[in-house]
Amino acid sequence: MAQRRYGPTRGAGVVVIEQEGGKILEPAALGWVGYAAMFRKGPVNQLSLMTSKEAFLRRYGSYHDDGQGPDACIDFFDAANGRGGIAVVRVTDGDEVAASATLYSRKVSGTSPTKVAMGTVAAKNGGRWGGQEKYFTKDLSAIGKLAETTLDTETSMVKDEWKGGYIALDQVPLKTYPITGNTTAGVISVLGDQTMLTDHGGGGGDKRYYLVRENDGEELTVVIEDGEDNPTTEFALTLYVDGVLFKKWPNLHTDPTNARYWVSLINNDDYNDQITVTDAITGTHTADSRPANTYGIVDSCTQTVLTAKIHRFTITAPVSGGNPTCALGVTTDTHKPQTITITMTDPTHGTPVSDRFGQLGDVAASLTLGAAYTPNNKWTPPFTITAGATPLAAADVLTIYYMPFTADELIGGYLYPDKVNYKTTKYRITDNDHKTITVGVGNDMTAQAVGNDQYMVVSPTHLVAGIDGHASILDSDYEKAFLLDSSPFNQIADNNNNLGLIKLAAPGVTATAVQKAGVVYAEGRNYQFRYECPSGTVTDIGAMALVNDTLGRSDFAVMSFPSYGYVPDPLSTDGKLNLRTLTGQIHGREAAIAGGYNGYHKAEAGIDAKLTKCLKLPTGDVAPDHELLNPVGISVIIKRKGNFVIWGDRTLYIDPNWKWKHQRELMSHYEHTLQESFDWIVFAINDPVLDGQAKAALREFFKPEFAKRAIRGTTVDDAAVIKVDSENNTDSTRATGDNFADISLRLADTVERFNMRIGKQGIFESVS
């Protein structure tokens, strides 16, 4: 920093020159780890710095069946006692899809409900976490496509996108078959004890099947209301995550020129890591451009029951000017929202197609005007198209927008029976089916609503159709997180976060290629990588062979054996145990020790290094042999005084100078701290004055390290020998733009063996 001068430069007067102060080096944070893993949610292949369990759960979600990243992160925070943090990188296979929902404007046309898209709300990132609901139906091309435990849909799919759903067969109306997975070619597998073909009967019969995947409460939902400040022109959007309130945006506008434009306020909200929104409005923005959860036309209304019009019929007949009419048949709660398009093949026949369920007839041109039409699946309502006074022609298009409610989904919400004339009059909903809404006994809606009035419902809209990116994950997907030139972890140093040493891992991943990539990256960035020994490796010889013959040794690699342990199932109430990686517990306990000693100079091991969640090891009653494993650098997890503890302070060293784990950690931490703290010296004047400033700054940095016994000697100058002068910075050195500081540290040692020498006292020895 240049000196500051205040006062005249050429005239008379008092001049004050502010002298530059001594440089203070800010110590780096302690206890930070970096995990690349699969998570339920979160940004993909991007770095996030998580400092608390609450923040982690909000952004990345809790436990899931496909990976152990969440286990490790939760274990870390539970064991770290508020120390350190986690640099998180979410890994997927690239097939993830974000759940979404379309919001519709409060528009009407005459006496029919409309369906005008106002915008889209989507999960911030891919995965089922935002909502997974999805439906698919088709006829088997042949009964041979159905077996006892498989169904060949002959349809391209994302691998395992239907896992967790179920199959229903029209021929077997009272039974469903739980799906365990599917191939990309569309072969669905169900539980091994199922008998689909036998139940169906084979041969003839109905060959229609249905695939169903439901949200089951794991979802994002949005509730739309009138704006709080301007209820007639703005709207409010409240977001819920798995039914729990996340945030409310109380005053939003649809006009991009407005300061409260909804897209800007929601997408640019730093706290919002859950959703992103897009605008679909074109043209003039008016009050009815605002969205609603449900907005429509009243068909009829009693004191407590409102019946809604649930379909709209439009005709696109630019040549013929045909004017047919449409009437729904008997509708039920089974029928799903959809848009049905009928393309006329001649004046009296057409081909109906659903936007959700495909062609509705077994053959094209299956619809005949004037005849009741029954679609080929149970999710599409029956209807009749009747010719008008002016006939249709081939290529004319008829569209039915079918907009039912989901049965019971509106319960607990609010109904405005006449939103136009009684803007604030609302009733709590107690029941609903696909076209009626019931409010509490004792109310009387007939004073507000009559046929053709406009009603509005405030009740959660669910996001749907999310897909996880886990099923096709490869080693190469993890390896991307550890590429030296492009790893997301590079941002830690690039952004000068001053986090010091980062202890890296891929929790729950024991693939050789991934672990090798991790240790190469750690060595290249001066970090540390924690190997994991597969849970099935339960012998000392097997662990040694894994390190020496498969994974490879490195001064920047560590491993504990066993690397897995049995921990309480967090979702169980009957004492069930799960076999899980111990990486998070180990790293968390190490962070707590480093934080407690304010440095890495104390070995993070011993009877106080407890893994409190670990209740049993996969090695059974055979304890790991530290006599065998310690010399090759493998720490062990053993039981001491009723607790499993970390036992060992070695790296998987190549250079014996770096066999001590705490010394390698301490040196890496110092090096990162110093590297990120000396930007002030770059482009400074390179002369002996600068040498003195640099040496003073370094000495001040190491004084507290000496005081806390991280470096050892009779004085700080003995423990940290610092040389920055004209001997190591000659004129020729300075001329090349270099300045050297040579630092020699005597790092703290650790007690690995406490030797007590005891013997019988000799006859001539003093007994005083």
C-alpha positions in Angstrom: 0.0 0.0 0.0 1.3 3.5 -0.9 1.9 6.1 1.8 -0.9 8.6 2.2 0.0 12.3 2.2 -2.3 15.1 3.3 -1.6 18.8 2.9 0.2 21.0 0.5 2.7 19.7 -2.0 4.1 22.9 -3.3 2.7 25.6 -0.9 3.4 26.4 2.7 1.5 24.5 5.4 1.4 21.4 7.6 1.8 18.1 5.9 0.7 14.8 7.5 2.2 11.6 6.0 0.5 8.4 7.1 3.1 5.7 7.5 2.3 2.2 6.2 1.7 -0.3 9.0 3.2 -3.7 9.4 1.6 -6.4 7.4 -0.6 -8.8 9.3 -1.1 -12.3 7.8 -4.5 -13.6 8.5 -4.4 -17.3 9.6 -6.4 -19.6 7.4 -9.5 -21.4 8.5 -9.1 -24.9 10.1 -11.0 -28.1 9.6 -12.2 -27.8 6.0 -12.9 -30.8 3.8 -14.0 -31.3 0.2 -16.4 -33.9 -0.9 -17.4 -35.0 -4.4 -20.5 -37.2 -4.2 -24.0 -37.9 -5.2 -26.6 -35.8 -3.4 -30.4 -35.6 -3.5 -30.3 -32.1 -4.8 -27.9 -29.1 -5.3 -26.0 -27.4 -8.1 -24.2 -30.0 -10.3 -20.4 -29.8 -10.9 -20.2 -26.6 -9.0 -18.6 -25.7 -5.7 -20.5 -24.7 -2.6 -19.0 -23.8 0.8 -21.2 -25.2 3.5 -20.5 -24.0 7.1 -23.4 -25.6 8.9 -25.6 -28.7 8.7 -28.7 -26.6 8.3 -27.3 -24.8 5.3 -26.1 -28.1 3.8 -29.5 -29.8 4.2 -31.3 -26.9 2.7 -29.1 -26.9 -0.4 -28.2 -30.6 -0.9 -30.8 -32.5 1.0 -30.7 -35.3 3.4 -30.1 -39.1 3.2 -30.9 -41.0 0.0 -30.5 -44.6 -1.2 -28.1 -44.0 -4.1 -25.0 -42.6 -2.4 -23.4 -41.9 0.9 -22.4 -38.2 0.3 -25.2 -36.9 2.6 -24.2 -39.4 5.3 -20.6 -38.2 5.3 -21.6 -34.5 5.4 -24.1 -34.9 8.2 -21.6 -37.0 10.2 -19.0 -34.4 9.6 -21.1 -31.6 11.0 -22.3 -33.7 13.9 -18.7 -34.6 14.9 -17.0 -31.2 14.2 -18.8 -29.3 17.0 -19.1 -26.2 14.9 -15.5 -26.3 13.5 -14.6 -26.1 9.8 -16.9 -26.7 6.9 -17.4 -28.7 3.7 -16.6 -27.7 0.1 -19.3 -29.7 -1.7 -19.4 -30.8 -5.4 -22.5 -32.7 -6.6 -21.8 -35.4 -9.1 -24.4 -36.8 -11.5 -24.6 -38.8 -14.7 -26.0 -35.9 -16.6 -29.4 -37.4 -17.0 -31.0 -35.4 -14.2 -34.2 -33.4 -15.0 -35.5 -30.6 -12.9 -39.1 -30.9 -11.7 -41.4 -28.1 -12.9 -44.9 -26.7 -13.0 -46.6 -24.3 -15.4 -48.5 -21.4 -13.9 -51.6 -20.2 -15.7 -53.0 -16.7 -15.9 -56.3 -15.5 -14.4 -57.8 -15.2 -17.8 -61.3 -16.2 -19.0 -63.0 -16.1 -22.3 -66.8 -15.8 -22.3 -68.2 -18.5 -20.1 -65.4 -21.0 -20.5 -62.2 -21.5 -18.5 -59.0 -20.7 -20.3 -55.5 -22.2 -20.0 -53.0 -19.4 -20.8 -49.5 -20.2 -19.6 -48.2 -17.3 -17.5 -44.8 -18.8 -16.7 -42.9 -21.8 -15.3 -41.6 -22.6 -11.8 -38.8 -25.2 -11.9 -36.5 -26.7 -9.3 -33.2 -25.0 -9.2 -31.5 -28.2 -10.2 -32.4 -31.7 -11.3 -33.7 -34.6 -9.2 -36.8 -36.2 -7.8 -36.5 -33.9 -4.8 -38.5 -31.2 -6.6 -41.3 -33.6 -7.4 -41.3 -36.8 -9.4 -44.9 -37.4 -10.4 -45.3 -38.8 -13.9 -47.7 -41.0 -15.8 -47.3 -43.2 -18.9 -49.7 -45.6 -20.7 -49.6 -47.7 -23.8 -50.8 -51.0 -25.2 -48.4 -54.0 -25.3 -47.5 -54.7 -29.0 -47.7 -58.4 -28.1 -48.4 -60.4 -24.9 -44.8 -61.7 -25.2 -43.6 -58.3 -24.1 -45.0 -59.1 -20.6 -43.3 -61.6 -18.3 -43.7 -62.4 -14.6 -41.3 -59.7 -13.4 -40.6 -57.6 -16.6 -42.5 -55.5 -19.0 -41.0 -54.3 -22.3 -42.5 -51.0 -23.2 -40.4 -50.7 -26.4 -40.0 -47.0 -25.5 -36.7 -45.2 -24.9 -36.3 -44.1 -21.3 -33.8 -42.6 -18.8 -32.3 -45.5 -16.9 -34.3 -46.1 -13.7 -36.6 -43.1 -14.1 -39.5 -45.3 -13.1 -37.8 -46.9 -10.1 -40.0 -46.5 -7.0 -43.2 -46.3 -9.1 -45.6 -49.1 -10.0 -47.2 -50.9 -13.0 -50.9 -51.3 -13.3 -52.6 -53.6 -15.8 -56.1 -53.0 -17.2 -56.6 -56.8 -17.1 -55.7 -56.9 -13.4 -57.7 -54.0 -12.0 -57.1 -54.5 -8.3 -53.3 -55.0 -8.2 -50.2 -52.9 -8.7 -46.6 -54.1 -9.2 -43.7 -52.1 -7.5 -41.0 -51.1 -10.0 -37.4 -51.8 -9.1 -35.8 -50.2 -12.2 -35.8 -49.9 -15.9 -33.3 -49.9 -18.8 -32.8 -47.2 -21.3 -34.5 -49.4 -23.9 -37.7 -49.3 -21.8 -37.7 -52.7 -20.1 -39.3 -52.3 -16.7 -38.5 -54.7 -13.8 -40.7 -55.3 -10.7 -40.0 -57.1 -7.5 -38.8 -60.7 -7.9 -41.9 -62.3 -6.2 -44.4 -60.7 -8.6 -46.4 -62.7 -11.2 -47.6 -60.2 -13.8 -48.0 -62.6 -16.7 -49.9 -65.2 -14.6 -52.2 -62.5 -13.1 -52.9 -61.2 -16.6 -53.7 -64.6 -17.9 -51.7 -64.2 -21.1 -53.0 -64.6 -24.6 -56.1 -62.4 -25.2 -57.5 -59.8 -23.0 -56.7 -56.1 -22.5 -53.1 -55.3 -23.2 -53.2 -51.8 -21.8 -50.6 -51.0 -19.0 -49.9 -47.9 -16.9 -46.8 -46.6 -15.3 -47.2 -44.4 -12.3 -44.7 -42.4 -10.3 -46.0 -40.2 -7.5 -44.5 -37.3 -5.4 -45.3 -38.9 -2.1 -44.7 -35.6 -0.3 -41.2 -35.2 -1.5 -41.7 -32.1 -3.6 -41.7 -28.4 -4.1 -45.1 -26.6 -4.0 -46.1 -23.0 -4.6 -49.1 -21.1 -3.3 -50.3 -18.1 -5.2 -52.3 -15.3 -3.6 -53.0 -11.6 -4.2 -50.1 -9.2 -3.6 -49.9 -7.8 -0.1 -49.3 -4.2 -1.0 -51.3 -4.1 -4.3 -53.8 -7.0 -4.2 -55.6 -6.0 -7.4 -52.5 -5.8 -9.6 -49.7 -7.9 -8.0 -49.4 -11.4 -6.6 -47.6 -13.2 -3.9 -45.8 -16.5 -4.3 -45.0 -18.8 -1.3 -42.6 -21.7 -1.7 -42.8 -24.9 0.4 -40.1 -27.6 0.4 -41.5 -31.0 1.4 -44.5 -29.2 2.9 -42.3 -26.9 5.0 -42.4 -23.1 4.4 -39.3 -21.9 2.7 -40.0 -18.3 1.7 -42.7 -15.9 0.6 -42.3 -13.2 -2.0 -45.2 -11.0 -1.0 -45.3 -8.4 -3.8 -44.6 -9.5 -7.4 -45.5 -8.1 -10.8 -45.7 -9.7 -14.2 -44.3 -6.6 -16.1 -40.6 -6.8 -16.9 -40.4 -3.0 -16.6 -41.8 -3.0 -13.1 -39.4 -2.9 -10.1 -41.2 -5.9 -8.6 -40.9 -8.0 -11.7 -41.3 -11.6 -10.4 -38.6 -13.2 -12.5 -36.0 -10.7 -11.2 -37.0 -10.8 -7.6 -37.1 -14.6 -7.4 -34.2 -15.6 -9.6 -31.9 -12.9 -8.1 -32.7 -13.7 -4.5 -29.4 -14.8 -2.9 -31.3 -16.9 -0.3 -33.3 -18.8 -3.0 -31.4 -21.9 -3.9 -34.6 -23.9 -4.5 -36.4 -22.6 -7.6 -36.0 -20.7 -10.8 -38.8 -19.0 -12.8 -39.3 -18.1 -16.4 -41.9 -15.7 -18.0 -44.2 -16.9 -20.7 -46.3 -13.7 -21.1 -46.3 -11.8 -24.4 -48.1 -8.6 -25.1 -49.7 -6.2 -22.7 -49.5 -7.0 -19.0 -52.8 -6.6 -17.1 -54.2 -7.6 -13.8 -55.4 -10.9 -15.2 -51.9 -11.7 -16.4 -51.2 -12.7 -12.8 -51.1 -16.4 -12.0 -53.3 -18.5 -9.7 -53.1 -22.0 -8.4 -56.6 -22.6 -9.9 -58.8 -20.1 -11.7 -61.9 -20.9 -13.6 -65.6 -20.6 -14.3 -68.5 -21.6 -11.9 -70.9 -24.1 -13.4 -73.2 -24.1 -10.4 -73.0 -23.3 -6.7 -74.9 -24.3 -3.5 -74.4 -23.1 0.0 -71.3 -25.3 0.5 -70.5 -26.9 -2.9 -69.2 -25.2 -6.0 -69.2 -27.2 -9.2 -66.6 -26.0 -11.7 -66.5 -26.1 -15.5 -63.5 -28.3 -16.1 -63.1 -28.2 -19.9 -62.8 -25.8 -22.7 -63.4 -26.5 -26.4 -61.7 -24.6 -29.2 -62.1 -25.0 -33.0 -59.4 -24.2 -35.6 -61.2 -24.4 -38.9 -59.9 -21.6 -41.0 -61.1 -23.0 -44.3 -64.4 -24.7 -43.5 -65.6 -22.5 -40.7 -67.0 -25.6 -39.1 -68.8 -25.1 -35.7 -69.1 -28.4 -33.9 -69.9 -28.7 -30.1 -68.3 -30.8 -27.4 -69.7 -32.5 -24.4 -67.9 -34.5 -21.8 -69.2 -38.0 -20.8 -69.2 -39.2 -17.3 -66.0 -38.0 -15.7 -64.3 -39.4 -12.6 -61.4 -38.7 -10.2 -59.2 -41.1 -12.3 -59.1 -38.8 -15.3 -56.0 -36.6 -15.5 -55.5 -33.0 -16.7 -54.5 -33.0 -20.4 -55.0 -31.4 -23.7 -56.8 -33.5 -26.4 -56.2 -32.5 -30.0 -58.5 -34.0 -32.7 -57.2 -33.6 -36.3 -60.0 -34.2 -38.8 -59.2 -36.6 -41.6 -62.6 -35.9 -43.3 -65.7 -33.9 -42.4 -66.9 -36.5 -39.9 -63.8 -38.4 -38.7 -60.7 -37.5 -36.8 -57.7 -38.7 -34.9 -57.7 -37.8 -31.1 -54.3 -37.4 -29.4 -53.5 -36.6 -25.8 -50.5 -34.4 -25.0 -49.8 -36.7 -22.1 -50.9 -40.2 -23.2 -50.5 -40.2 -27.0 -53.0 -41.5 -29.6 -56.4 -42.2 -27.9 -57.6 -44.7 -30.4 -56.2 -48.1 -31.4 -56.3 -46.9 -35.0 -56.1 -43.4 -36.6 -59.3 -41.6 -37.4 -61.1 -43.5 -34.7 -63.4 -40.6 -33.8 -66.8 -40.2 -35.5 -68.8 -37.0 -35.0 -72.0 -37.6 -33.2 -70.8 -40.8 -31.5 -69.7 -41.0 -27.9 -65.9 -41.5 -27.9 -64.3 -43.7 -25.2 -60.5 -43.3 -25.2 -58.2 -46.3 -24.9 -56.9 -45.5 -21.4 -58.5 -44.9 -18.0 -56.8 -41.5 -17.5 -58.6 -39.7 -20.4 -62.3 -38.7 -20.1 -65.0 -39.8 -22.6 -66.5 -37.1 -24.8 -68.8 -36.5 -27.8 -68.1 -34.1 -30.7 -71.3 -33.2 -32.5 -71.3 -31.5 -35.9 -72.7 -28.0 -36.2 -74.6 -26.3 -38.9 -71.4 -25.7 -40.8 -69.5 -29.0 -41.5 -65.8 -29.5 -40.8 -63.2 -30.4 -43.3 -60.0 -32.5 -43.4 -57.1 -30.9 -41.5 -59.4 -28.9 -39.2 -58.2 -29.1 -35.6 -60.4 -29.4 -32.5 -58.9 -29.0 -29.0 -60.3 -30.0 -25.6 -58.5 -28.6 -22.6 -59.5 -30.9 -19.8 -58.7 -29.2 -16.4 -60.0 -31.3 -13.5 -58.9 -31.0 -9.8 -57.0 -33.8 -8.2 -59.3 -35.4 -5.6 -58.6 -34.2 -2.0 -55.7 -32.1 -3.1 -57.4 -28.7 -2.4 -58.4 -29.6 1.2 -57.1 -26.9 3.6 -56.8 -24.3 0.9 -59.1 -21.4 0.2 -61.9 -20.9 -2.3 -62.9 -17.4 -3.6 -66.3 -18.3 -5.2 -66.6 -14.9 -7.0 -63.2 -13.4 -7.4 -64.4 -10.5 -9.6 -67.2 -9.1 -7.4 -66.1 -10.3 -4.0 -62.4 -10.1 -4.1 -61.7 -10.8 -0.5 -64.5 -13.3 0.4 -63.0 -16.7 0.8 -63.9 -20.1 2.4 -61.8 -22.9 3.8 -62.0 -26.0 1.6 -62.9 -29.2 3.4 -63.2 -31.6 0.5 -63.0 -31.8 -3.3 -63.3 -34.3 -6.1 -62.3 -33.7 -9.7 -65.0 -31.0 -10.3 -66.6 -30.0 -7.1 -65.2 -28.0 -4.1 -66.8 -28.3 -0.7 -66.5 -25.7 2.1 -67.4 -25.9 5.8 -70.9 -26.5 7.0 -72.7 -23.3 7.9 -71.3 -21.2 5.1 -73.5 -19.9 2.3 -71.7 -19.2 -1.0 -74.9 -18.5 -3.0 -74.7 -14.9 -1.9 -71.5 -14.6 -4.0 -71.4 -17.2 -6.7 -73.7 -18.2 -9.5 -73.1 -19.8 -12.8 -70.4 -18.3 -15.0 -68.9 -16.3 -12.2 -65.1 -16.5 -11.9 -63.7 -18.5 -8.9 -60.2 -18.8 -7.6 -58.5 -21.4 -5.4 -55.5 -20.8 -3.3 -53.9 -24.2 -2.7 -50.4 -25.7 -3.4 -49.4 -26.3 -7.0 -47.0 -29.3 -7.1 -43.8 -29.4 -9.2 -43.5 -32.7 -11.1 -41.5 -34.9 -13.5 -38.0 -34.6 -11.8 -35.4 -37.3 -12.5 -32.3 -38.1 -10.5 -29.0 -38.3 -12.3 -27.7 -41.3 -10.4 -28.5 -44.5 -12.4 -25.9 -44.3 -15.1 -23.1 -42.6 -13.1 -19.5 -43.6 -14.1 -16.1 -43.3 -12.6 -15.4 -40.6 -15.1 -18.2 -38.5 -13.7 -16.4 -38.4 -10.3 -13.0 -38.0 -11.9 -14.2 -34.6 -13.4 -14.3 -33.3 -9.9 -10.5 -34.0 -9.5 -9.1 -32.7 -12.8 -6.2 -30.4 -12.0 -7.1 -27.8 -14.7 -10.9 -27.7 -14.3 -11.9 -29.1 -10.9 -14.6 -27.0 -9.2 -12.4 -27.3 -6.1 -9.9 -24.9 -7.8 -12.3 -22.1 -7.0 -11.2 -22.4 -3.3 -7.8 -20.9 -4.0 -8.8 -18.9 -7.1 -11.3 -17.0 -4.9 -8.8 -16.5 -2.1 -11.1 -18.1 0.4 -8.2 -18.6 2.8 -9.3 -22.1 3.9 -5.8 -23.5 4.2 -5.6 -27.3 3.9 -8.5 -29.1 2.3 -9.0 -32.7 3.1 -10.6 -34.3 0.1 -12.7 -37.5 -0.3 -15.4 -39.1 -2.5 -17.4 -40.6 0.4 -18.8 -44.0 -0.3 -16.9 -44.4 -3.6 -14.1 -47.0 -3.6 -13.5 -47.2 -7.4 -9.8 -47.3 -8.0 -9.9 -44.8 -10.9 -11.7 -42.2 -8.7 -9.4 -42.6 -5.7 -6.3 -42.4 -7.9 -7.7 -39.2 -9.5 -8.4 -37.8 -6.0 -4.8 -38.3 -4.8 -3.3 -36.9 -8.0 -5.4 -33.8 -7.5 -4.5 -33.6 -3.8 -0.8 -33.7 -4.5 -1.1 -31.2 -7.4 -2.9 -28.7 -5.2 -1.1 -29.4 -1.9 -4.2 -30.9 -0.3 -4.9 -34.3 1.3 -7.0 -37.2 -0.1 -8.6 -39.8 2.1 -8.7 -43.3 0.5 -11.6 -45.6 1.4 -11.0 -49.3 1.8 -14.1 -51.2 0.5 -16.4 -52.5 3.2 -15.9 -56.0 1.9 -12.2 -55.8 2.6 -12.0 -57.1 6.2 -8.4 -58.3 6.6 -5.2 -56.4 7.4 -3.4 -58.1 4.4 -6.2 -57.0 2.1 -6.0 -53.4 3.2 -2.2 -53.4 2.8 -2.5 -54.9 -0.7 -5.1 -52.3 -1.7 -2.7 -49.5 -0.8 0.5 -50.9 -2.1 -0.7 -52.8 -5.1 -3.8 -51.0 -6.3 -4.3 -47.4 -5.1 -0.7 -46.5 -4.7 1.2 -44.6 -2.0 1.5 -40.8 -1.7 2.6 -38.3 0.9 -0.7 -36.6 0.4 -2.9 -39.7 0.9 -4.3 -41.2 4.1 -6.5 -44.2 4.9 -8.1 -45.7 8.0 -8.9 -49.4 8.2 -11.7 -50.3 8.2 -13.2 -47.4 6.3 -16.7 -48.4 7.0 -18.7 -49.1 10.1 -22.2 -49.9 11.3 -24.1 -46.8 12.4 -27.8 -46.3 13.6 -30.2 -46.0 10.7 -31.4 -42.4 11.1 -34.8 -43.4 9.6 -35.3 -46.5 11.8 -37.3 -46.7 15.0 -36.3 -50.3 15.8 -32.6 -50.1 16.2 -31.6 -51.0 12.7 -27.9 -50.5 11.8 -26.6 -49.4 8.4 -23.1 -50.0 7.1 -21.7 -46.6 6.1 -18.5 -44.8 5.3 -16.7 -43.4 8.3 -15.1 -40.6 6.3 -17.5 -37.9 7.6 -17.1 -39.0 11.2 -13.3 -39.1 10.9 -13.0 -35.8 9.2 -15.5 -34.2 11.6 -13.5 -35.4 14.6 -10.3 -34.2 13.0 -11.8 -30.8 12.5 -12.9 -30.6 16.1 -9.4 -31.5 17.3 -7.7 -29.0 14.9 -10.1 -26.4 16.1 -9.6 -27.2 19.7 -5.8 -26.9 19.4 -6.0 -24.0 16.9 -3.9 -25.9 14.4 -2.9 -29.2 12.8 0.1 -29.7 15.1 -1.7 -32.1 17.4 -2.2 -35.6 16.0 -5.9 -36.1 15.3 -6.0 -39.5 17.0 -6.1 -41.2 20.3 -8.7 -42.0 23.0 -10.3 -38.6 22.5 -10.8 -39.0 18.8 -14.1 -40.8 19.2 -16.4 -41.9 16.4 -19.5 -41.7 18.5 -21.9 -43.0 15.8 -19.9 -46.1 15.0 -21.4 -49.1 16.9 -19.8 -52.1 15.1 -17.1 -52.8 12.5 -17.3 -55.1 9.5 -14.2 -56.9 10.7 -16.3 -58.4 13.5 -14.5 -59.4 16.7 -11.1 -59.3 15.0 -9.4 -56.0 15.8 -7.1 -54.5 13.1 -3.5 -55.2 13.7 -1.8 -51.8 14.2 1.6 -53.5 14.6 1.2 -54.6 10.9 -0.6 -51.6 9.5 1.1 -48.6 11.2 4.5 -49.1 9.6 2.9 -48.9 6.1 0.9 -45.8 7.1 -2.6 -47.2 7.6 -4.4 -45.9 10.6 -6.9 -48.2 12.3 -10.3 -47.8 13.9 -10.2 -49.7 17.2 -12.2 -49.8 20.4 -10.9 -48.0 23.5 -12.9 -47.5 26.7 -16.1 -48.4 25.1 -15.7 -46.2 22.0 -14.4 -46.7 18.5 -11.5 -44.2 18.0 -9.0 -43.1 15.4 -5.6 -44.8 16.1 -2.7 -43.6 14.0 -0.9 -40.5 12.7 0.7 -41.7 9.5 0.4 -40.8 5.8 0.8 -43.4 3.1 4.1 -41.8 2.6 6.7 -42.3 -0.1 9.2 -39.7 1.4 9.9 -40.8 5.1 10.3 -37.1 5.9 6.5 -36.9 5.5 5.4 -40.0 7.3 3.7 -38.0 10.1 0.2 -37.1 9.1 0.0 -34.0 11.3 3.3 -32.6 10.0 2.2 -33.0 6.4 -1.1 -31.3 7.2 0.6 -28.5 9.2 3.0 -27.8 6.4 0.3 -27.8 3.7 -1.8 -25.5 5.8 1.1 -23.1 6.3 1.9 -23.1 2.6 -1.7 -22.4 1.6 -1.9 -19.6 4.2 1.3 -18.0 3.0 0.5 -18.4 -0.6 -2.8 -16.6 -0.2 -1.5 -13.9 2.2 1.4 -12.3 0.2 -0.4 -10.8 -2.8 0.5 -7.4 -1.3 4.1 -8.0 -2.1 3.6 -8.6 -5.8 4.6 -5.5 -7.8 6.1 -3.8 -4.7 9.5 -2.1 -4.9 12.1 -4.9 -4.8 14.8 -3.7 -2.4 16.1 -4.3 1.2 13.2 -2.3 2.7 10.8 -4.8 1.2 13.0 -7.6 2.6 12.6 -6.3 6.1 8.8 -5.9 5.7 8.4 -9.5 4.4 10.6 -10.9 7.2 8.7 -9.0 9.9 5.4 -10.2 8.5 6.6 -13.8 8.5 8.0 -13.6 12.0 4.7 -12.2 13.3 2.9 -15.0 11.7 5.0 -17.7 13.3 5.1 -16.1 16.8 1.6 -17.5 17.8 2.5 -20.8 16.1 5.5 -21.0 18.4 3.4 -20.1 21.4 0.9 -22.9 20.8 3.8 -25.4 20.3 3.1 -26.0 16.6 6.7 -25.3 15.9 9.4 -26.2 18.4 12.6 -24.5 19.6 14.1 -22.4 22.4 12.8 -19.2 20.8 10.6 -18.3 17.9 13.7 -17.5 15.8 15.0 -21.0 16.6 11.7 -22.7 15.7 11.2 -20.6 12.5 14.4 -19.6 10.8 13.5 -16.8 8.3 16.0 -15.4 5.8 15.0 -12.5 3.5 18.0 -10.3 2.8 20.6 -9.3 0.2 22.2 -12.7 0.3 19.3 -14.6 -1.1 18.0 -11.6 -3.0 21.0 -10.3 -5.0 20.9 -7.5 -7.5 20.7 -10.1 -10.3 17.9 -11.9 -8.5 15.9 -8.7 -8.1 16.6 -7.8 -11.7 14.6 -10.9 -12.8 11.6 -9.9 -10.7 12.2 -12.5 -8.0 12.3 -12.1 -4.3 13.1 -15.0 -2.0 12.2 -15.8 1.6 13.8 -19.0 2.9 11.9 -20.4 5.8 13.0 -23.4 7.9 10.6 -24.8 10.4 11.0 -27.3 13.2 7.5 -28.9 13.2 6.0 -30.3 16.3 6.5 -34.0 16.8 4.0 -36.5 18.3 4.2 -39.4 20.8 3.5 -42.6 19.0 5.0 -44.9 21.7 5.3 -44.0 25.4 8.2 -46.2 26.7 8.3 -46.8 30.4 11.6 -48.4 31.6 11.2 -50.3 34.9 13.4 -52.6 36.8 14.5 -53.8 40.3 16.5 -51.2 42.3 20.2 -52.1 42.7 21.9 -52.5 46.1 24.0 -49.3 45.7 21.3 -47.1 44.3 19.9 -44.3 46.3 16.3 -44.7 47.6 15.9 -40.9 48.3 
